[in-house]
Amino acid sequence: MAILVTGGTGFIGSHTVIELMQADYDVVILDNLCNSSLNILPRLHHILGKDVAFYKGDIRDRSLLKKIFASHPIDTVMHFAGLKAVGESTQLPVKYYDNNVVGSLILAEEMAAAGVFNIVFSSSATVYGDPERMPITENMPVGGTTNPYGTSKYMVERILADIQKADPRWSVILLRYFNPVGAHKSGLIGEHPNGIPNNLLPYICQVASGKLPYLSIFGDDYPTPDGTGVRDYIHVVDLANGHLKAMQAKSCLSGVHTFNLGTGNGYSVLDMIKAFEQASGLSVPYQIKSRRPGDIATCFADPSFTHQQTGWQAQHDLHKMMVDAWRWQSQNSDGYTN
């Protein structure tokens, strides 16, 4: 049997493809390349020693989905495809709801039509909104989201849960990510967003490499130790491994299975800058700007339930995240274009 990975050439998807194939699963990638590059495929081949089946296209394309399900013995779908910038989502909500929500609904319909009832969904800690306490556990309230990106993830969670309730053949695994960073140890794949980065560490890396003049820190007046936002940063390889472990533990098991994927440690923006400077030996100039709409002060996970249910826990520390991120950036200043 094979696993369909939507968004499989993206940052998290590509690292998960490696974890899956190194565990001897057959993988098929579907990606529209809106925030990734076709040039990642030969790099995946270099790491894995074999090709990965790839389709260029959109999850909203029913005919393409039908073709993929007819051509491959798909057993499980790992669903990463989605737009993911919090700030952009507040400016372009329709685009986010169309891509993330409508796309997921079409995917679920075509899965069921093909007799595929196992899905692992790439959700987000943003579904918790602005939590009343830390750390965040899976049973805390969701839905009080502060931006359309988070709302789109919450809506898809609800849609998949309702589908599963109506048809117990479904196994729905909801993985609520915290903040993925780092890169594969080979330095061959990593995060390279199109345009100015929305995520912190790629932004830091591009400033350090001279591609951008300075880092913008959005807010230094939050109720945190140094006034900057605190997040739970997790190495992308740990995150990818979490998908494998969750699938192995709960796929084909009827129900909705919800897990946090985080380290349980919170780091501020200034903590991240200092850690990067120590790992790289470079300085990162920054400027304080006003808060971004939709951002919250603090967000970090309690990952103990995930460990109890799946055996997974993060292995990479903050220094390793920084070393791997800088190796990727310093060796691939133009991302996948060379």
Residue pairs with C-beta under 8 A, 6 or more apart in sequence:
1 26
1 73
1 74
1 75
1 76
2 25
2 26
2 27
2 28
2 53
2 72
2 73
2 74
2 75
3 20
3 25
3 26
3 27
3 28
3 74
3 75
3 76
3 77
3 78
3 247
4 28
4 30
4 68
4 69
4 72
4 74
4 76
4 77
4 78
4 116
5 13
5 16
5 17
5 20
5 27
5 28
5 29
5 30
5 77
5 78
5 80
6 13
6 30
6 31
6 59
6 77
6 78
6 79
6 80
6 81
6 107
7 13
7 30
7 31
7 36
7 79
7 80
7 81
7 82
7 122
8 14
8 16
8 17
8 27
8 29
8 30
8 31
8 52
8 54
8 78
8 80
9 29
9 31
9 33
9 36
9 37
9 38
9 40
9 41
9 54
10 31
10 35
10 36
10 80
10 81
11 36
11 180
11 190
11 191
11 192
11 236
12 80
12 122
12 177
12 180
12 236
12 239
12 240
13 29
13 31
13 78
13 80
13 81
14 36
14 40
14 44
14 189
15 184
15 189
15 236
15 237
15 239
15 240
16 78
16 80
16 239
16 240
16 243
16 244
17 27
17 29
17 44
17 52
18 44
18 47
18 48
18 184
18 189
18 240
19 237
19 240
19 241
19 243
19 244
20 27
20 78
20 243
20 244
21 27
21 48
21 50
21 52
22 48
23 244
26 53
26 72
27 52
27 53
28 52
28 53
28 54
28 55
28 68
28 72
28 74
29 52
29 53
29 54
29 55
30 55
30 57
30 59
30 64
30 65
30 68
30 81
31 54
31 55
31 56
31 57
31 81
32 56
32 57
32 58
32 59
32 81
33 56
34 83
34 194
35 83
35 84
35 193
35 194
36 336
37 192
37 335
37 336
37 337
38 56
39 336
39 337
40 189
40 336
41 51
41 52
41 54
43 188
43 189
43 336
44 52
44 189
45 51
45 52
46 186
46 188
47 184
47 186
47 188
47 189
53 72
55 64
55 67
55 68
57 64
58 64
58 103
59 65
59 79
59 81
59 103
59 104
59 106
59 107
60 98
60 99
60 102
60 103
60 106
62 106
62 110
65 106
65 107
65 110
65 114
66 110
66 113
66 114
68 74
69 110
69 111
69 113
69 114
69 116
70 114
74 114
74 116
75 116
75 118
76 116
76 118
76 119
76 120
76 247
76 251
77 107
77 111
77 116
77 118
77 119
77 120
78 119
78 120
78 122
78 243
78 247
79 104
79 107
79 119
79 120
79 121
79 122
80 122
81 99
81 103
81 107
82 99
82 100
82 103
82 104
82 122
82 152
82 153
83 89
83 95
83 96
83 99
83 100
83 149
84 149
84 198
85 149
85 198
86 126
86 147
86 149
86 150
86 198
86 292
86 294
86 295
87 198
87 292
87 293
87 294
88 96
88 149
88 198
89 96
89 147
89 148
89 149
89 150
89 152
89 294
90 147
90 148
90 293
90 294
92 148
93 148
96 148
96 149
96 152
97 148
97 151
97 152
97 155
100 149
100 152
100 153
100 155
100 156
101 152
101 155
101 156
101 159
104 121
104 156
104 159
104 160
105 159
108 119
108 159
108 160
108 163
111 117
111 119
112 163
112 167
117 167
117 169
117 170
117 171
118 170
118 171
118 247
118 251
118 252
119 160
119 170
119 171
119 172
119 173
120 173
120 175
120 243
120 246
120 247
120 251
121 156
121 157
121 160
121 172
121 173
121 174
121 175
122 175
122 177
123 153
123 156
123 157
123 174
123 175
123 176
123 177
124 149
124 150
124 153
124 176
124 177
125 136
125 176
125 177
125 178
125 232
125 260
125 262
125 299
125 301
126 145
126 146
126 147
126 149
126 150
126 153
126 154
127 142
127 143
127 145
127 150
127 153
127 154
127 157
127 176
128 136
128 140
128 141
128 142
128 144
128 176
128 299
129 141
129 142
129 143
129 144
129 145
129 146
129 150
129 296
130 144
130 146
130 296
130 297
131 140
131 296
131 299
132 140
133 140
134 266
134 298
134 299
134 300
135 264
135 300
135 301
135 302
136 260
136 262
136 299
136 300
136 301
136 302
137 260
137 302
137 305
138 176
138 258
138 259
138 260
138 305
142 154
142 157
143 154
145 151
145 153
145 154
146 294
146 295
146 296
147 293
147 294
149 294
150 294
157 174
160 170
160 172
160 174
160 256
161 172
161 174
161 256
163 170
163 172
164 170
164 171
164 172
164 254
164 255
164 256
168 254
169 254
170 254
171 250
171 251
171 252
171 253
171 254
171 255
171 257
172 255
172 256
172 257
173 246
173 247
173 250
173 251
173 257
173 258
173 259
174 256
174 257
174 258
174 259
175 242
175 243
175 246
175 259
175 261
176 258
176 259
176 260
176 261
176 301
177 234
177 239
177 261
177 262
178 231
178 232
178 233
178 234
178 260
178 261
178 262
178 263
178 299
178 300
178 301
179 199
179 200
179 231
179 232
179 233
179 234
179 262
180 233
180 234
180 235
180 236
180 239
181 191
181 199
181 200
181 201
181 233
181 234
181 235
181 236
181 321
181 325
182 190
182 201
182 235
182 236
182 237
182 316
182 320
182 321
182 322
182 324
182 325
183 189
183 190
183 191
183 236
183 324
183 325
183 327
183 328
184 190
184 236
184 237
184 324
184 328
185 237
185 324
185 327
187 324
187 327
187 328
187 331
187 332
189 328
190 324
190 325
190 328
190 329
190 332
191 197
191 199
191 201
191 202
191 236
191 325
191 328
192 202
192 332
192 335
192 336
193 199
193 202
196 203
196 212
197 203
197 206
200 231
200 269
200 272
201 233
201 272
201 276
201 321
201 322
201 325
202 325
202 329
203 212
203 215
203 216
204 215
204 272
204 273
204 276
204 284
205 276
205 325
205 326
205 328
205 329
206 212
206 329
207 213
207 214
207 215
207 284
207 285
207 286
208 276
208 280
208 282
208 283
208 284
208 326
208 329
209 329
209 330
209 333
211 333
213 285
214 285
214 286
214 287
215 273
215 284
215 285
215 286
215 287
216 286
216 287
216 289
217 228
217 269
217 270
217 286
217 287
217 288
217 289
218 229
218 289
218 290
218 291
218 292
218 295
219 227
219 228
219 229
219 288
219 289
219 290
219 291
219 292
219 295
220 226
220 227
220 228
220 288
221 227
221 291
222 228
222 229
222 230
222 291
222 297
222 298
223 297
223 298
224 230
224 268
224 297
224 298
225 268
226 268
226 270
226 271
228 268
228 269
228 270
229 268
229 269
229 295
229 296
229 297
229 298
230 266
230 267
230 268
230 297
230 298
230 299
230 300
231 266
231 267
231 298
231 299
231 300
232 262
232 263
232 264
232 265
232 266
232 267
232 299
232 300
232 301
233 263
233 265
233 267
233 272
233 318
233 321
234 261
234 262
234 263
234 314
235 314
235 315
235 316
235 320
235 321
235 324
237 316
238 261
238 263
238 314
238 315
238 316
239 261
241 312
241 315
242 259
242 261
242 306
242 310
242 312
245 310
245 311
245 312
246 257
246 259
246 306
246 310
246 312
248 310
249 257
249 309
249 310
249 311
250 257
250 309
250 310
257 309
259 305
259 306
259 309
259 310
260 301
260 302
260 303
260 305
260 306
261 301
261 303
261 306
261 312
262 300
262 301
262 303
262 314
263 300
263 301
263 303
263 314
264 300
264 301
264 302
264 303
264 304
265 300
265 318
266 298
266 299
266 300
267 275
267 318
271 318
273 284
273 286
275 318
275 319
275 321
275 322
276 282
276 284
276 322
276 325
276 326
277 283
277 284
278 319
278 322
279 319
279 322
279 323
279 326
280 322
280 326
280 330
303 313
303 314
306 312
306 313
307 313
316 324
332 338
